[in-house]
Amino acid sequence: MHLGFSSMNTVNDPDPAQLARILEQAGFESLWYGEHSHIPRCRTTAYPPGGELPEPYKEMMDPYVSLMAAASATSRLKLGTGIALLMERELFSQAKTIASLDRLSGGRVIIGTGVGWNQEEFENATNLPWQRRYLVMKETVAATRVLFCDEAPEYHGEFIDFDPVWFEPKPLHIPEMIFGAMGPLGVRHAAQWADGWMPVDVALPDVGAAVKDFRRQVSEFGRDPDKVEITLVVMAEVTPDLLKQYRDAGISRCNIGVGMQNWNKPEIVMPMIEQFSKIISEL
């Protein structure tokens, strides 16, 4: 099992280049940054964990720019978005950004994506229908893959439609598209078309059972479950025993980071990296 590190990527967090360099030296496989271009001041969408929205959500930097800084300081560390809100950016510009990052990093990009939870944010950024967001996401990923793979890409869907275009340069490799989803519909979509599934551990009553159910659904779509990886975002208190438990349950990668209560406490990050680097060889 691989071990990744995730960060809110705010101005108060460690500098991306410095953090990436330390993670690579410590033996971590990957660095993951999430995305919120803005947070509406007036909203009715409840924060999913409950309570007030944590302040760091209002201070997140751009994930692709930060990952490029991380790439410039490393040579092996994989660079992930966890998660990118693909539907909230213009398709071609976003695909160009991802392809450029992948080329300039030597083919190290992984795209974790999701439909998001903040309806007001979504509607500020796009005229696409919130109530159809899972289908829109499916088309967004499919159209992006076409741009990355085809010589004369074109796509004709219900919400995304374009005739043949030149789209160059292609990424150095085709980034995996990992879907972060928790509900039955989202998990079903991940099993149908995603390169991987990225749930959060505290939302799964039984991680082992969830893994088995997901692999069953992947098989039902005629896909090989061994080729659809599972990246688990660890929000529970991280311990070596917990990580080994997740490894034994069939998790491909665990992404750890400081807990929500410590998001704006960068002094906690380096000791955590040092602590868990010692068990990477056991995972």
N, C-alpha and C positions, 0 to 999 in steps of 0.2 A: 504494500500500500504506500502511495506517495503522501507526503505531508506538504500542504500549502499554507501560506499565511495571508490573511485578509486584513484590510485596513479601511477605515472610513475615508482616508485620503483628504483630510482637511488641512488647513494651514497650520494646525497645531500638532499634526502627526509628524513622525520622522520624515525627513526629505526623501523622496522616492529613490533617488540614486543611492543615497547612503543606506537606506533600508534594504534595497535590492542587493547591494554588494554584501552586506552582512548576512542576509538570508542565503545567498549562494555559497558563501564561505562556510556557513553553518550546516550545509547539506540539504536545505529545503528545496523542494522541487519547483515551487511556483509562488508568485505574488499575485494577489487578486485585489482589484479596486472596483467599487460599485459606482453607480451613476444616479445623480439627481441634478438636472440642469438648473432647477429652481424649486422652491417650495411655495405654493400659494399661501398668502396671508389669511385669506378667507377660504375655508374649506369645510365640508361636511363629512368627508371621508375620515373614519376613525383610524387612528394609528393601530395596526394589527395586534401588537402585543398588549395594547391597552395603555391608558394613562396619557400623559403629555408627550408630544413629539420631542425626542432628544435634540438638543441644540446642534450637535454636529451635522445633522441632516441639512442644516441651512448653510453649511460652510464647505461643502464637498467640492474639490477641484475636478477638472475634466479627467476622466480615467485614461483616455488615449494619450494625452499629453504627458501625464504622469508616468504611464507605462513606457513611453518613449524615453523618458529620462532614466527609468529603471533599466531599460535595454542598453542604453549607452554605457552603463557602469558594470555590465555583466556579460557573460558569454553563453551560459547554459540555462540560467533561470527561465522557466516558462512564465509567460505574461498573460494573466487572465482578467476578464471583466466579470465581476461577481456582485450584482448583475448589471449588464448594459440594457438600457431601455430602447431597443432597436426601433420601435414604432414611433418614438418621439423625435427622430431625426430624419432628414431627407435621405431617401434610399441611396442615391448614387454618391452623394458626398460622403455618407457614412461608410459605404463599401470601399470608397477610395481611401479613406482614413485607415480602415482596418487592413486593407491590402498594403498600404505604404508602411504601416507599423510592422506588419509581418515581414516584409522585404528588408526593412532597415534593421530588424532584430535578428535576421537570419532564420526566420521561420519558426518563431517561438510563441505565436499567439494562440490563445484559446478564448472563445467567446462564450461566456455564460450569459444567458439572457432570460428575460421574463416579461410578463405583461404588466408588471407594476401593481401597486396597491392604491395609488393616489389618483382618483378619478379626475379631480380638478387639474392636477398637473398634466395628466394625459390630454385633457381637452384644451388646455392652453397651448399645447405643442402641436396638435394635429386635429384635422377634421374627421379622422377615421372614427368609426363608431365604437364607443366603449363596450357596448353590449355584445359586440361581435369580435372582441379583441383576441380571442384564441384563434379564430380563423385568420384574422389579420396577421397575427404573429406567424402562423404557419406559412402564409404567403410571403411575408417579409423575409423569412429565413430561406424559403425556396428561391425567391428572386435573387437574393444575395448570393446563394450558391451558384445560380446560373451565371451571374456576372463574374464570379471567380473561376468558373470552369469552362465556359463555352467560348469559342472563337468569335462568334457573332451572337452574343446573348440577346434573348428576347423572352418576355414573360407575359402571359395573358391569364390573369386571375380575376376574381370578382372585385377586388379592391386595388390590386396593383396590376398595371397594364402598360407595357411598352414594347414597341417594335424593335428590330435588331439595332444594336448600338456597338460602337467601339468602346471597350472598357479595358484599358491598359494603364499600368502594368498589372498583371495578375499577382496575387500573393505568392510568396515563395513556396508555401504549402497551403492546402485548403484548411483554414482553421476549423477545428471542431466546434460545433454549435451545441452547447449544453443548456438544457431547458430547466430553469428553476421554477418548479411548480409544486403545490402541495395538495390541492383539492383533487377529487376524482377526475374531473374533466382535464385539468392540467397534466396530471400523471398519465392519463390516456394519450394525450398529445405527445408527451415526451416519449412514450413507448412506441408511438407510431412513426415519428419522423426525426427525432433529435438524435444527435451523436452521443448524448449522455443525459443523465437526470441529476439535478442538483437540489435536493431537499434540505431542510433544516432539522437537525436531530430532535430538538425539543418539541417539534410539532408531530413527531412520530411516536405513537405509544409503544411500538415495538419495532426497532430498526430492522432486526432480522426478518420479521414477518413482512415488513414493507419491501425489503429487497426481494424476497421470494415472490411476492405479488407482482412487483414491477417486472421481474424477469419473465414471469408467466405472461404478462400482457405483451411484452416485446415478442415473445414466441408466437402469440396469437396473430400478430401482424406479419408473420413469416420472416422475422428478423432473427439474427443470431444474438442471444443475450450476452454472450461473451464479448461481443464487439460494441456493446452499448454500456459505457462505463457509468459508474455512480460516484459522484462527488458529494460528500456530505459536509454541509456547513455546521460546524460544531459550536453551538451556543450554550450548551451545558458546561458546567465546570470541567475544564480539561484536566485529565489525569492520564498518565501512561497506561493504566489498566483500561480506562475507557477507550482509548485509541486502539488498543489491541483487541478489545471486544468488537469494535466496529470493523477492524481488519478481518476478524474471523467471521463476521456476518456477511462478508462479500463486498465491502466498500472498496472502491478503487483508489480514492483520494479523500483525505480529510483536510478541510481548510479550517485552521484555528486562528484566533486573534484575541485581543483583549476583549473582555465582556463589555456589554453596553454601559455599565456603570463606570467603566474606565476608558471610554472612547477618547476623552480629552486629557488623558494622562500618559504622555509619551514616555515618561520615565519607567513605566511598567513594561514597555515593549521589549527592550533589549534583554532584561533578565528572563523574560518568557521565552525568547528565542534561544538563549543559552540553555535554559532548562530542557526544552524539548528537542534541541539538536542532539542531545546525548542518547536519545532512544530511537532516532531515525533508522539506524541500522537494524533495529529489531522489528521494524514495521514492514 
